[in-house]
Amino acid sequence: MRHLFCLTSGVLLLIATAASPAFADDARIGGMQLLSGYTHQPLQGFDSIVGKVSKKDGLQISYDIGSIPKPGGLAFGGQFSDRAKKTQKNQLHWYKEQVVNGQPMHVAHRKDGYLLVTFPKKGINFSAKVASTEDVAEVLLMILTYPNPVAKKTGKAAPAGKK
């Protein structure tokens, strides 16, 4: 019985990740526009959707998309947890909140050099080790295009400077 449950769960997880828009064949995640030289690589997750956006010999932005737990309900492995907001204050350089394309966004710059960007309504955490303000700019220039409403409507990313 236990083997049947594991097999069924594995098949359902495989179907869910294969059908996910995060694995689009156009090298984008959720309509995210990548800067020149960056590529998107979906990775194999067990209980969430994971991957990275990276540039050869450059920055690497990792992401983890989990299901959003119901308020007051039990939290299970692989479910979304707002990593930016839950970072302890003594581990932070700074923390900010903003709304982007109608989506709340939480951003934390930790003292260990990691920039965490979370979209709590989308169930996604991005993280990147940044060493300079230019690194922060590159990460944010790509991540801020993530909740792209135009990509959902037309299947194409919005041109730069247009909504």
C-alpha positions in Angstrom: 0.0 0.0 0.0 2.8 2.4 0.9 4.6 1.7 -2.4 1.4 2.4 -4.4 1.0 5.7 -2.5 4.6 6.7 -3.3 4.3 5.7 -6.9 1.1 7.6 -7.4 2.5 10.7 -5.6 5.6 10.5 -7.8 3.6 10.3 -11.0 1.3 13.2 -10.0 4.4 15.3 -9.1 6.0 14.5 -12.5 2.8 15.5 -14.3 2.4 18.7 -12.3 6.0 19.8 -13.0 5.9 18.9 -16.7 2.8 21.0 -17.2 4.1 23.9 -15.2 4.7 27.2 -17.0 8.0 27.4 -15.1 9.3 24.8 -17.5 8.5 26.7 -20.7 10.8 25.8 -23.5 11.4 29.5 -24.3 14.2 29.9 -21.6 11.9 32.0 -19.4 10.2 31.4 -16.1 6.7 33.0 -15.8 7.4 35.5 -18.6 10.6 36.6 -16.9 12.9 38.6 -19.3 16.5 37.6 -19.0 19.4 39.9 -19.6 21.8 39.1 -22.4 24.0 36.1 -21.6 21.7 34.6 -19.0 19.9 31.2 -19.4 17.1 29.5 -17.6 17.7 25.9 -16.4 14.8 24.0 -14.8 16.2 21.5 -12.2 14.7 18.4 -10.6 12.8 19.1 -7.4 11.2 16.5 -5.2 8.4 18.4 -3.6 8.6 21.9 -5.3 9.5 23.4 -8.7 13.2 24.5 -8.7 15.6 25.9 -11.2 18.2 28.6 -11.8 18.9 31.6 -14.1 22.6 32.0 -14.6 25.4 33.5 -16.7 28.6 31.6 -17.4 31.2 32.7 -14.9 28.6 35.1 -13.4 25.6 35.4 -11.2 23.3 32.6 -10.4 19.7 33.2 -9.4 18.0 30.1 -7.9 14.2 29.8 -7.5 11.9 27.5 -5.6 8.1 27.5 -6.3 5.9 25.7 -3.7 2.2 25.4 -3.1 0.8 28.0 -0.8 -0.4 26.6 2.5 -3.9 27.6 3.7 -3.9 30.1 6.5 -3.9 28.2 9.9 -3.4 24.9 8.1 -0.6 22.4 8.4 2.6 23.2 6.5 4.1 20.3 4.5 7.5 19.9 2.9 7.8 21.7 -0.4 5.1 24.3 0.5 5.9 27.9 0.1 7.5 29.8 3.0 8.3 33.5 2.6 12.1 33.3 3.0 12.7 37.1 2.7 10.1 38.1 5.3 11.1 35.3 7.7 14.8 36.2 7.8 15.7 37.3 11.3 16.5 41.0 11.7 20.0 40.4 13.1 20.8 38.6 9.8 19.7 41.5 7.6 21.3 44.5 6.0 17.8 45.6 4.9 14.3 44.4 4.1 11.7 46.1 1.8 8.2 45.4 0.6 6.7 46.6 -2.7 3.8 45.8 -5.1 4.9 45.0 -8.6 2.3 44.4 -11.4 -0.3 44.0 -8.6 1.8 41.4 -6.8 3.3 41.9 -3.4 7.0 41.4 -3.3 9.4 41.1 -0.3 13.1 41.8 -0.7 15.8 41.1 1.9 19.5 41.6 1.6 21.2 39.4 4.2 24.5 40.0 5.8 25.9 36.8 4.2 25.5 38.5 0.8 22.3 36.8 -0.4 19.5 38.8 -1.9 16.1 37.1 -1.4 13.1 38.1 -3.4 9.8 36.6 -2.7 6.4 36.8 -4.4 4.1 35.4 -1.6 0.9 35.2 -3.7 2.8 33.3 -6.4 4.6 31.0 -4.0 8.1 31.7 -5.3 11.4 32.5 -3.6 14.4 33.8 -5.6 17.9 33.9 -4.1 21.2 35.1 -5.4 24.6 35.7 -3.8 25.4 39.4 -4.7 28.8 41.0 -4.3 28.2 44.5 -5.7 25.4 47.0 -6.4 25.7 46.0 -10.1 24.9 42.4 -9.1 21.8 43.6 -7.2 20.8 45.7 -10.2 21.1 42.7 -12.6 19.2 40.4 -10.3 16.4 42.9 -9.8 16.2 43.8 -13.5 15.3 40.2 -14.3 13.2 39.3 -11.2 11.1 42.4 -11.5 9.8 41.1 -14.9 8.7 37.8 -13.3 5.0 38.4 -12.5 4.5 39.5 -16.1 0.8 39.9 -16.8 1.3 40.4 -20.5 3.1 37.1 -20.9 0.0 35.3 -19.5 -2.4 37.0 -21.8 -0.5 36.7 -25.1 2.2 34.1 -24.3 4.9 36.8 -25.0 6.8 39.0 -22.6 6.0 42.7 -22.6 8.5 44.8 -24.5 10.8 46.8 -22.3 9.2 50.0 -21.1 5.6 48.9 -21.9 2.9 47.5 -19.6 
